Amino acid sequence: MPTTLMARPDLHDRIQAQRKLRDAQGRIRVRRTVTRRDGVRLEIDGQWLTGFCSNDYLGLSQQFGVVSALQDAAAREGAGATASHLVCGHHALHDALEREMAEWLGYPRALLFGSGFAANLAVQQALLSEEDDVCVQDRLNHASLLDATRLAGCRLRRYPHLDAEGAMRQLKHAPEGAAMLATDGVFSMDGDLAPLRSLSLVARMQGAMLYVDDAHGVGVIGQHGRGCVAEAGLGVDDVPLQLATFGKALGGSGAVVLGDEAMIQHLAETARPYIYTTAVPPAQAAATLAAVKLARRDDWRREKLAELVGVFRAGARQHGLDLMASDTPIQPLLCGAEATVMAMSAALETSGFLVTAIRPPTVPEGKARLRVTLSALHTPAQVRALIDAIAHARDSVLHQQALSA
Ligand SMILES: Cc1ncc(COP(=O)(O)O)c(C=O)c1O
């Protein structure tokens, strides 16, 4: 038996030091608790606010048909799936949702996951299993794509945002193992679109598999909301795997990975984040199925969004706000310093609007922003009122900063 105690770093000390550092950097994260929700309105701390930061782009999360599909299925099938898919948790409602998604997006098959994060981990873990395999990624890809490469244990190479030539260079100089080229379809913090046609050419020339995470594109982009891949005129031959998530435009939660029969079967049999987890509740699948049918049918929701994007951008330009190059419902306004974006977000809340501040490490240093997002449920008048409030908040924050300089 050892007689001395091993001197290891104390984890309590470590987290205290890290907390102190975050505090000094003004980066303490706070959760806001929503007590009630009614369309785009939310009650927080007893105050009703107009929300401009959810991802409920099509306004489906509280849609009557979606909610009653959830209620009906829960009444019949219960609250949970009771097991993982490969044990006895796989339900006919999961099957129906997978088939609907595959048909909508023009892929042979789809596989349902509990979240987009888990699905991204699954794809790379199941495919990039050798040490000299490589995943080449846009520098601004979602955190789950980057973490997936770490989990898979293969090499990670990143290229400058939207730079297909940069992707080509990285692939050319990568080790000779299998390669994946992974990109967001719509970038979650910037709202711009990946150059998918160029990336598909690069992937083809370099023998890499193109993987598109279209979490923010499906339901919103292109004809009948079929997303960035279909809008670029691409399909399963060019983009052998793509991700669609349900927590954004489809108003629910979960995700599917789409691919051909062999690829999807391989994921179902080998991807640990698929195998070792409880299946999503069948009632949730029923709700998402109802949401998908509405998203496919209701072009008016996308037309309304396009109109609101126009109203927002015209108003922002009039007030000299720092718009980014985005035509999607993600309309971030760059504020630069973290203190500025925090002060602006607080000022907006006082005026009755919820727009959360997005700061590093979610976005690069010096690129803090108000991530304004639009929903088909907003009215043009609400958007105009938001713009006025933002301009007012900017003026008063700049004034305060000048006084205290
Ligand atoms: C681009 C992107 N991919 C994946 C995810 C993860 O999806 P989920 O929220 O379903 O885990 C998100 C959002 O959080 C995202 O923005």
The ligand as an SDF file (V2000), in Angstrom:
LIG
                    3D

 16 16  0  0  0  0  0  0  0  0999 V2000
  -24.0360   24.9830  -37.4080 C   0  0  0  0  0  0  0  0  0  0  0  0
  -24.5380   24.1950  -36.2350 C   0  0  0  0  0  0  0  0  0  0  0  0
  -24.3190   22.8770  -36.2100 N   0  0  0  0  0  0  0  0  0  0  0  0
  -24.7520   22.1120  -35.1960 C   0  0  0  0  0  0  0  0  0  0  0  0
  -25.4330   22.6670  -34.1350 C   0  0  0  0  0  0  0  0  0  0  0  0
  -25.8670   21.7810  -33.0210 C   0  0  0  0  0  0  0  0  0  0  0  0
  -27.1980   21.4310  -33.1880 O   0  0  0  0  0  0  0  0  0  0  0  0
  -28.0850   21.0430  -31.9240 P   0  0  0  0  0  0  0  0  0  0  0  0
  -28.5020   22.3260  -31.2800 O   0  0  0  0  0  0  0  0  0  0  0  0
  -29.2080   20.2610  -32.5020 O   0  0  0  0  0  0  0  0  0  0  0  0
  -27.2130   20.2230  -31.0310 O   0  0  0  0  0  0  0  0  0  0  0  0
  -25.6960   24.0490  -34.1430 C   0  0  0  0  0  0  0  0  0  0  0  0
  -26.4730   24.7250  -33.0940 C   0  0  0  0  0  0  0  0  0  0  0  0
  -26.4200   24.7080  -31.9700 O   0  0  0  0  0  0  0  0  0  0  0  0
  -25.2310   24.8250  -35.1920 C   0  0  0  0  0  0  0  0  0  0  0  0
  -25.4250   26.1430  -35.2060 O   0  0  0  0  0  0  0  0  0  0  0  0
  1  2  1  0
  2  3  1  0
  2 15  2  0
  3  4  2  0
  4  5  1  0
  5  6  1  0
  5 12  2  0
  6  7  1  0
  7  8  1  0
  8  9  2  0
  8 10  1  0
  8 11  1  0
 12 13  1  0
 12 15  1  0
 13 14  2  0
 15 16  1  0
M  END
$$$$
